[in-house]
Amino acid sequence: MLVIGGSGGMSSRYRDVVEEHGWSLRHYENRVPPGARRGVGRIALIVIMVTMVSHALRDQMQSLAAEGAPVVYLRSASVSALRAALEQRAA
């Protein structure tokens, strides 16, 4: 799973929520590192925290998205918003 934007200081908390649902997390706060495009693997879900993401990062995410990977847009970068989105996807 990819989380785009959000707060870098919250990465470990985002990771805890994602791992509770049996997924692994890649979190990109400011930019996607050059080598990440090759090693990202299959993406099950992309979460974009719209209040904390640049347009350039959003555009970079599109190059990482596997065809058909669902994209969820969150207005908040909070852990509770991420948890709610994942619980809604699981239902």
Accessible surface in RSA format (square Angstrom, percent):
REM  Atomic radii and reference values for relative SASA: ProtOr
REM  Chains: A
REM  Algorithm: Lee & Richards
REM  Probe-radius: 1.40
REM  Slices: 20
REM RES _ NUM      All-atoms   Total-Side   Main-Chain    Non-polar    All polar
REM                ABS   REL    ABS   REL    ABS   REL    ABS   REL    ABS   REL
RES MET A   1    17.80   9.2   0.00   0.0  17.80  42.4   0.25   0.2  17.55  23.2
RES LEU A   2     1.32   0.7   1.32   0.9   0.00   0.0   1.32   0.9   0.00   0.0
RES VAL A   3     0.00   0.0   0.00   0.0   0.00   0.0   0.00   0.0   0.00   0.0
RES ILE A   4     0.00   0.0   0.00   0.0   0.00   0.0   0.00   0.0   0.00   0.0
RES GLY A   5     0.00   0.0   0.00   N/A   0.00   0.0   0.00   0.0   0.00   0.0
RES GLY A   6     1.72   2.1   0.00   N/A   1.72   2.1   0.00   0.0   1.72   3.8
RES SER A   7    33.10  28.0  32.63  43.5   0.47   1.1  11.40  24.3  21.70  30.4
RES GLY A   8    29.69  36.6   0.00   N/A  29.69  36.6  15.64  42.9  14.05  31.5
RES GLY A   9    74.26  91.6   0.00   N/A  74.26  91.6  41.09 112.8  33.17  74.3
RES MET A  10    44.03  22.8  44.03  29.1   0.00   0.0  22.99  19.5  21.04  27.9
RES SER A  11    29.28  24.7  29.10  38.8   0.18   0.4  21.43  45.6   7.86  11.0
RES SER A  12    74.39  62.9  68.99  92.1   5.40  12.4  49.05 104.4  25.34  35.5
RES ARG A  13   130.13  54.6 128.99  65.8   1.15   2.7  39.93  54.6  90.21  54.7
RES TYR A  14     0.00   0.0   0.00   0.0   0.00   0.0   0.00   0.0   0.00   0.0
RES ARG A  15    90.32  37.9  90.32  46.0   0.00   0.0  30.16  41.2  60.16  36.5
RES ASP A  16    83.71  58.6  79.80  79.4   3.91   9.2  22.60  53.2  61.11  60.9
RES VAL A  17     0.75   0.5   0.75   0.7   0.00   0.0   0.75   0.7   0.00   0.0
RES VAL A  18     0.00   0.0   0.00   0.0   0.00   0.0   0.00   0.0   0.00   0.0
RES GLU A  19    92.77  53.3  76.25  57.7  16.53  39.3  25.45  49.2  67.32  55.0
RES GLU A  20   119.05  68.4  76.82  58.1  42.23 100.6  46.93  90.8  72.13  58.9
RES HIS A  21    58.55  32.0  32.49  22.6  26.05  66.6  32.49  33.5  26.05  30.3
RES GLY A  22    68.57  84.6   0.00   N/A  68.57  84.6  37.11 101.8  31.46  70.5
RES TRP A  23    82.30  33.0  71.98  34.8  10.31  24.2  55.64  29.7  26.65  43.2
RES SER A  24    83.66  70.7  77.39 103.3   6.26  14.4  44.74  95.3  38.92  54.5
RES LEU A  25    10.81   6.0   0.00   0.0  10.81  27.2   0.04   0.0  10.78  29.0
RES ARG A  26   101.57  42.6  96.82  49.4   4.75  11.3  26.01  35.5  75.56  45.8
RES HIS A  27    30.27  16.5   5.38   3.7  24.89  63.7   2.93   3.0  27.34  31.8
RES TYR A  28    19.46   9.1  17.48   9.9   1.98   5.1  17.46  13.1   2.00   2.5
RES GLU A  29    65.37  37.5  55.26  41.8  10.11  24.1  11.33  21.9  54.04  44.1
RES ASN A  30   114.56  79.0  95.09  91.9  19.47  46.9  30.24  72.8  84.32  81.5
RES ARG A  31   146.44  61.5 139.35  71.0   7.09  16.9  55.29  75.6  91.16  55.2
RES VAL A  32     4.08   2.7   0.00   0.0   4.08   9.8   0.00   0.0   4.08  11.1
RES PRO A  33    55.74  40.6  55.74  50.8   0.00   0.0  55.74  46.0   0.00   0.0
RES PRO A  34    97.33  70.9  89.84  81.9   7.49  27.2  91.03  75.2   6.30  39.2
RES GLY A  35    36.99  45.6   0.00   N/A  36.99  45.6  22.70  62.3  14.29  32.0
RES ALA A  36    12.30  11.3   4.22   6.5   8.08  18.4  10.41  14.7   1.89   5.0
RES ARG A  37   100.35  42.1  81.40  41.5  18.95  45.1  42.78  58.5  57.57  34.9
RES ARG A  38   205.12  86.1 169.26  86.3  35.85  85.4  81.95 112.0 123.17  74.6
RES GLY A  39    45.51  56.1   0.00   N/A  45.51  56.1  34.69  95.2  10.81  24.2
RES VAL A  40    23.61  15.5  11.24  10.2  12.37  29.8  11.24   9.8  12.37  33.5
RES GLY A  41    53.56  66.0   0.00   N/A  53.56  66.0  42.54 116.7  11.02  24.7
RES ARG A  42   218.08  91.6 182.78  93.2  35.30  84.1  70.30  96.1 147.78  89.6
RES ILE A  43     8.83   5.0   3.08   2.3   5.75  13.8   3.38   2.4   5.45  14.8
RES ALA A  44    43.38  39.9  31.32  48.3  12.06  27.4  35.96  50.6   7.42  19.7
RES LEU A  45     0.05   0.0   0.05   0.0   0.00   0.0   0.05   0.0   0.00   0.0
RES ILE A  46     0.00   0.0   0.00   0.0   0.00   0.0   0.00   0.0   0.00   0.0
RES VAL A  47     0.00   0.0   0.00   0.0   0.00   0.0   0.00   0.0   0.00   0.0
RES ILE A  48     0.67   0.4   0.67   0.5   0.00   0.0   0.67   0.5   0.00   0.0
RES MET A  49     0.00   0.0   0.00   0.0   0.00   0.0   0.00   0.0   0.00   0.0
RES VAL A  50    63.54  41.8  46.71  42.3  16.83  40.6  46.71  40.6  16.83  45.6
RES THR A  51    93.58  66.6  57.63  58.4  35.96  85.7  59.82  80.4  33.76  51.0
RES MET A  52    87.41  45.3  71.63  47.4  15.79  37.6  69.34  59.0  18.07  23.9
RES VAL A  53    34.77  22.9   8.18   7.4  26.59  64.1  12.02  10.4  22.75  61.7
RES SER A  54    58.33  49.3  44.33  59.2  14.00  32.3  50.63 107.8   7.70  10.8
RES HIS A  55   134.20  73.3 130.63  90.8   3.58   9.2  95.88  98.8  38.33  44.6
RES ALA A  56    67.57  62.1  57.73  89.1   9.84  22.4  63.98  90.1   3.59   9.5
RES LEU A  57     1.33   0.7   0.31   0.2   1.02   2.6   0.81   0.6   0.52   1.4
RES ARG A  58    77.63  32.6  77.63  39.6   0.00   0.0  19.65  26.9  57.98  35.1
RES ASP A  59    71.42  50.0  62.81  62.5   8.60  20.3  25.49  60.0  45.93  45.8
RES GLN A  60    51.83  29.0  47.67  34.8   4.17   9.9  15.82  33.7  36.01  27.3
RES MET A  61     4.20   2.2   4.20   2.8   0.00   0.0   3.72   3.2   0.48   0.6
RES GLN A  62   109.99  61.5  93.30  68.2  16.69  39.7  28.72  61.1  81.27  61.6
RES SER A  63    74.66  63.1  36.23  48.4  38.42  88.5  47.20 100.5  27.46  38.5
RES LEU A  64    10.04   5.6   0.57   0.4   9.48  23.8   2.78   1.9   7.27  19.6
RES ALA A  65    35.28  32.4  16.06  24.8  19.22  43.7  16.06  22.6  19.22  50.9
RES ALA A  66    40.31  37.1  27.76  42.8  12.54  28.5  37.66  53.0   2.65   7.0
RES GLU A  67   184.66 106.0 143.95 108.9  40.72  96.9  65.62 126.9 119.04  97.2
RES GLY A  68    73.20  90.3   0.00   N/A  73.20  90.3  41.35 113.5  31.85  71.3
RES ALA A  69    17.23  15.8   0.09   0.1  17.14  39.0   4.10   5.8  13.14  34.8
RES PRO A  70    44.36  32.3  33.84  30.8  10.51  38.2  44.36  36.6   0.00   0.0
RES VAL A  71    55.94  36.8  28.64  25.9  27.30  65.8  28.64  24.9  27.30  74.0
RES VAL A  72    32.13  21.1  28.85  26.1   3.28   7.9  32.13  27.9   0.00   0.0
RES TYR A  73   126.95  59.3 102.15  58.1  24.80  64.5  74.60  56.1  52.36  64.5
RES LEU A  74    20.30  11.3  18.88  13.5   1.42   3.6  20.30  14.3   0.00   0.0
RES ARG A  75   208.75  87.6 197.52 100.7  11.23  26.7  68.65  93.8 140.10  84.9
RES SER A  76    47.51  40.1  42.36  56.5   5.15  11.9  34.40  73.2  13.11  18.4
RES ALA A  77    16.03  14.7   8.24  12.7   7.79  17.7   9.10  12.8   6.93  18.4
RES SER A  78    40.41  34.1  34.14  45.6   6.26  14.4  35.73  76.1   4.68   6.6
RES VAL A  79    14.07   9.3  12.37  11.2   1.70   4.1  12.37  10.7   1.70   4.6
RES SER A  80    74.78  63.2  67.72  90.4   7.06  16.3  45.78  97.5  29.01  40.6
RES ALA A  81    22.81  21.0  13.56  20.9   9.24  21.0  21.72  30.6   1.08   2.9
RES LEU A  82     0.00   0.0   0.00   0.0   0.00   0.0   0.00   0.0   0.00   0.0
RES ARG A  83    83.49  35.1  83.49  42.6   0.00   0.0  29.94  40.9  53.54  32.5
RES ALA A  84    58.14  53.5  50.84  78.5   7.29  16.6  53.71  75.6   4.43  11.7
RES ALA A  85     8.63   7.9   2.52   3.9   6.11  13.9   7.14  10.1   1.49   4.0
RES LEU A  86     3.40   1.9   1.52   1.1   1.88   4.7   1.53   1.1   1.88   5.0
RES GLU A  87    91.16  52.3  84.29  63.8   6.86  16.3  31.20  60.4  59.95  48.9
RES GLN A  88   145.45  81.3 129.80  94.9  15.65  37.3  43.57  92.7 101.88  77.3
RES ARG A  89   119.02  50.0  90.81  46.3  28.21  67.2  21.86  29.9  97.16  58.9
RES ALA A  90    78.98  72.6  37.25  57.5  41.73  94.9  48.98  69.0  30.00  79.5
RES ALA A  91   120.00 110.3  50.83  78.4  69.17 157.4  89.26 125.7  30.74  81.4
END  Absolute sums over single chains surface
CHAIN  1 A     5212.9       3896.9       1316.1       2608.0       2604.9
END  Absolute sums over all chains
TOTAL          5212.9       3896.9       1316.1       2608.0       2604.9
